[in-house]
Amino acid sequence: MEYRSETPALQAGAGGGGRGLLQEMRRQLRVRHYSLRTEQAYLGWVRRFVVHHGRRHPRTMGAAEVQAFLTALAVEGRVAPSTQNQALSALLFLYREVLGMELAWMESVVRAKRQRKLPVVLSRAEVERLLAQLEGRPWLMASLLYGTGMRLLEMLRLRVKDLDFERGDITVRDGKGAKDRRTVLPRALVPALRLEVERARALHAQDVAAGYGAVWLPHALARKYPNAPREFGWQFVFPALHRSLDPRDDAERRHHVDDGMLARALKRAARGAGVDKPVSAHTLRHSFATHLLESGYDIRTIQELLGHKDVATTQIYTHVLNRGPNGVCSPLDRG
């Protein structure tokens, strides 16, 4: 939805005519291989920016309007610093990459200071109670997150070929920072994962018989390997129950399962398990890292498994350990 009737400034091209501003921004985002979620978020922020300033064209605005918009988000919208910074990134992309305006004021716009927060971590007993409340596909997905440390979207985007049952590892493709890495494949999940793969095989066979079966491939892989989209190895490990129209090109395909399904299941499971902490898919990733540290694994190994660029990011888990070389015993607990 382009809000064409509400925002005429967005209908004008990047240079004042021709291709619509949002259409051109979408094209530039896709040329640079931004994810679909980032694309949707950036376009949404540009819409809100234009509407906030009376539907003026971005070319007629500058640092004052950008700062005023960011201030309104913080003061009136009370958004988190990370949300405010995402809005700024979207506007900087608009001016630099779409409008081609490299202006001095861009460097002077102040980014919100990110808050340092300790991650929510479940105890081993809480993880056991949580998983005991789940069954079927939600149980497998939650167990895989806790057993591998993957991010939610990394797990959802797993292809059949990324599971190596013989070597006992999982290849995470195009993770955060556009990097590939390997993580452990829990032996306890092998039987359930094999069943899930066979389920995906049956759905793929149905799609092929119906004249479909071509899965979406990132970037130019579909052109480089024209037969790959229909090969079973490229299919998602966790396919959706129904085919849907791909927003990138309106082709009917079977995508991976929606992430909301697991979020709802985890919320119910936490309530049933008596876990009062906020539980999300990322909580299981945090618990994976913390429990490995508690077991004595070195932080560099955990950094590689998590796919952190900087070990400093991984070190935050040392602050939530219950015991260990950096642990402190309360004087009340000393004999």
Salt bridges, closest charged atoms under 4 A:
GLU2 OE2 - ARG26 NH1 3.16
GLU24 OE1 - ARG19 NH1 2.76
GLU24 OE2 - ARG27 NH2 3.04
GLU39 OE2 - ARG26 NE 3.19
GLU39 OE1 - ARG30 NE 2.85
GLU65 OE2 - ARG56 NH2 3.49
GLU97 OE1 - ARG32 NH2 2.88
GLU102 OE2 - ARG96 NE 3.43
GLU107 OE2 - ARG96 NH2 2.70
GLU126 OE1 - LYS277 NZ 2.84
GLU154 OE2 - ARG151 NH1 2.64
GLU154 OE1 - ARG181 NH2 2.83
ASP162 OD1 - LYS161 NZ 3.27
ASP162 OD1 - ARG173 NE 3.32
ASP164 OD2 - ARG167 NE 3.98
ASP169 OD2 - ARG167 NE 3.20
ASP169 OD2 - ARG182 NE 3.85
ASP180 OD2 - ARG173 NH1 3.41
GLU196 OE2 - ARG137 NH2 2.79
GLU196 OE2 - ARG199 NH1 3.78
GLU198 OE1 - ARG201 NE 3.21
ASP207 OD1 - ARG243 NH1 2.84
ASP207 OD2 - ARG254 NE 2.71
ASP246 OD1 - ARG248 NH1 3.18
ASP246 OD2 - ARG253 NH1 2.95
ASP249 OD2 - ARG253 NH2 2.87
GLU252 OE2 - ARG243 NE 3.00
ASP259 OD2 - ARG37 NH2 2.56
GLU294 OE1 - ARG124 NE 3.92
